[in-house]
């Protein structure tokens, strides 16, 4: 068996096109474009890339973006006051605080200070609670993107057994809620799970989100499963590449290591997944492409919801 590689780029592009059409409708109706405020603290290179990508895509589809960058040494009180001010600004529809934050910042307090109606990352406890009860809520972007991948790739969800490896508030737990909403039977596994492979081999849909490079291998994967790889990790050992990637990728991956010092891999052994699964999301080129698209969708949902008294427009995104 050779897995169908789920091409996530056209899915992400389609969602961004839908988002751009919604912004165009709002402008034609005489409303201001949605505004997204992105807050970054410090000079972490990866965070800078992520934020730059979010700002760029916002501008491409017509969302007004604000990038607020603070030095790594900012004190907690000053950052908290700034977030509270953003929450109170009537012209701001969505707020995103790029994680992680420096050690002196109380991350939980910062996230809880965001107005839940503007919480486009879906991390506020009120949104998390609404999601867990099946109520409308702004939803974490990565698990929401996974649902879009499954639906738009015609992978059945209803009645299927979905096994999630990882219980984080960012992916694992909201992923479980979204799959339950789609009437899947859901099992969550984690670091304390006994006989993990026995459970993962029961899956029709296997979601890996544990942050351990290539941890999920042939012992965890049943024939014909759909494997969704949420992880983003780096591999720097050329010898390891031969056991982690299919033969047609080995040369390219080793070249990447020689050029950049590492190559990307998810939480799944790609060689094993492609040999056994029916469907597989690669890394890179998989779930990560949906995260920014779903952020745009959330920002527009937040803007339309906040203005619904004036527009009466039903949610189309």
N, C-alpha and C positions, 0 to 999 in steps of 0.2 A: 504494500500500500504506500502511496505517496500523497501526502496531505495537499489539499487545496490551500494555497497561501491566500489569506484574506487580504486583498489590496485595500488598505484603509485610506489611501490618499484621495481617490475619487469620492469616498464617503465624506471625508472632511471637507472637500471642496464643495460638495453638494449642500452641506449644512451651512457653510459660509455664504453660498449663493442665496439660500433661503433667508439667511439673516440679513443680507444686503437688501433683499426685496422688502423685508419688513421695515428697515430703516427708510427706504425710499418711500414706502407708504406713509410713514409718520411725517416725513418732510412734506410730502404732497398734501397732507392734511393740515399743514400749517404748524406742526409741532417741532420743537427743537430736537435735534438728534440725541439719542441716548449718550450719557457721559459716564465713562469708566475712569475711576481714580485708582492708580496702581502705586503702592507704597513699597519701596525697597530700602533696606537698611544694610550698610556695609558694602564691601566690594568683592563679594564672592563671584568668581567668573561665571559659574553656571547660572546663578540667579540673574546676573546681568544679561545673559543670553536669553533666558526665559522671559524676562520682562521686556526686553527689546522685541522679541517675537510677538508678544501680546499687544504691545503698542502698535507695531507695524500692521498686524492683522486688523486691529480696531480701525485704523485709518483707512485700510483698503475697503472695508465694507461700510464706512460712513459713520462709525461710532467716534464721538469725540473722546480723546484719551488725555489723561493727565498722568505724568510720571513724576512722583515725589521721591527723591533720593536723599537719604539721611546718612551721615557718617556713622560708622560702627559704634562709636562711643556715646551716641545719644542716650540720655537717661530715660528710664521707663515712663516717668511722669510726663515728660515732654512729648514722647511718641503717643501716649494715651490721649493727651489733650488734643493732639492733631487729629487722631482718628475720630474722636468725639465730634470735633468741629466738622470733619467731612460728613459724618452721619447726619449732622444738622443742616448741612447746606442743601437747599432745595434744588439746586442745579445739578447735583451729583446723583446718578441713578444706581451706580454699582461701585463697590469698594473691594479691592483685593490687596491683601497684605502678603507679600512674597515671603515664603518660609524657606529655610529656618531663620529665626531671629537670634541676635547675640544673647549671650548668657545672662546679661543684666536685665533683659526684657522678660516680663511674665507673659509668655505667648498666649496662654489661655485667657488672661484678662484682656489682652489686646483684641483677640478674636471675638470675645463676648461683648466688647464695647461697640462693635459694628452694628448698625441698625439692621435687624434681620431682613428687612425688606430690601436692603442694599447688599446683602451678603452673597455676592455672586460666586464665591467659592463653596458655599453651602456648608460651612463649618460651624456656624452658630448653633448652640444647643437647641434653640427653638426650631430651627430648620431641621436639625437632626431628629428631633422628637416628632415633628410633623411627618417626616419621611418614614420613620419607623412605624407610624400608625396609618400609613397609606394616604395621608392627606397631601394636598398640593403644597409644594415647597421648592425653594431653590436647592438644587441637588449638586453634590460634589461632581466636578466635571469629568474626572477620569472614569468612575463607574457609570455615569450617564452615557459617556462615549462608548463603553463596552456594550450597553444595551442597543445603541444605534448600530454598532457593527453587526451584532447578531441579527437584528431585525432586517437591516438592509442587505445582508448576505443570505437571507432566507434560511437561517439556522433556527429550527424550532426551539421554543423556550417552554411553552405551556406543557405542564405535566412531566417535563424532563428533570433529571436529577443533576443539579448544579452543585459542584464542590468547590469551595473557595479556600485557598491556602493563604492565610493572613487575616488578621482581625483588627487592622488599624481603623481609626476613625475616618481616615481620608479615603481608603479604598475598600477594605474588607467588609466592614459593617454596613456602609451604605450600599455596597454591591449586593449584599444579602437582601436588604430591604427592597431594592429595585427588582431583583429576580423574583422575590416573593410576590411583588406587585404584578409580575407577568405570569404568575401561577406556576412557577417552577417549585420543585422540592429542593430545599437548600440545606447543605451541610457546611459549617465553617470549621476549618482545621487551623491549628496553630502550633507553636513550639512545644506545647505540652501534650499534644495529641498522641495517643498510643497507637502504634501500627498505622502510621500515616498512609503508606502505600496501599494498604487494604482498602481504605476509604476512597482515595483518589482514583483507584481502578474501577470504582463503581460509578464514576461520573459519566454523564452524557456531555456535560459542559464543565470543563476544568479551568478555573481562574487562578493563576499564580501571581501573588502579590506579597512577597516576603522579603525582598531585597537581598537575596542570596544567589549569586551568579550560577546559573545552570543547575540549580539544586533539583528541580523536577526532571527526572530522567526516565528511561524505559521502564524501570521498576514501578513508576507511579502512573504510567499512561496505558490505558486500555485501548485496544484496537477500535478505531472508528469514532473516537471522542473528538469534540471540538475543544482545542486548547487556546486559551486567551492568556497571553503573556504580558503582564503589566510591568514587570521589572525593567529597570535600566541600570546595568552594571558595566564595569570595564574588565576586560581580560588583557593581560600584558605578556603572557607566556605563549610564544609561538608553538611550542610543543602541545599545549593544551588545546589549541585551535582545532587540531586534527580529530580530537574526540568530541568536540562540541558543535561543529558545523558540518553540514553536508559537503561532499567532496568538491562540488562546483563552486563553493564559497571559500575554501581553504586558502587558496593563493591570494585572493583579494583581501582576506582578513589578515593574513600574515603581512602583506604589504602595508596595510593600515597601521599595524603595530610598529613596523619599521619606520614609518613616516611620522606617526603621532605619538607612539609609545603605548598605545592601547587600541582595542576595538570594542565596540559595544555588544553586549549580550544581555538577554533578559534573565528571568528566574528559571527558564526552561532550557534544557539541552536541546538545541535546535535540530541536531542530527537525529536524535531519538524521536522527537515530536513529528518531524516530517516523515519518518519511516512508519509511524504507528497511527497517527491521528488522521481524522477525516478532514479537519479544518485547523488552521494554525495562523496566529498573528505573529509576524516576525518582529525582531528588534534589531535595528531601527526599522521604521516604516509601518509600524503597527498602531497600537493603542495611543501612543504619544501624539500622533497626528490629529487625534480627535479631541484632545484636552483643550486646546486653544479654541477650536470650533465651538465646543460646548460652552466655554466661557463667554463667547460672543452671544450665543443663544440665551444664556442666563442673564446677561446684561440687558438684552432687549426685553426679555420677560419681565425683569425688574422694572424697567422703564414703563412698559405698557401697563403693568399692574398698578404702579404708583399713579398713573394718569387715567386709570380706568373710569373714574367718576366723570371725567371730562369726555372721554372718547367712546365709552361703551363697547370697545372692540374686544371680541373674544380672543383668547390666547390661541394663536395659530402655530407657535413654535413648540 
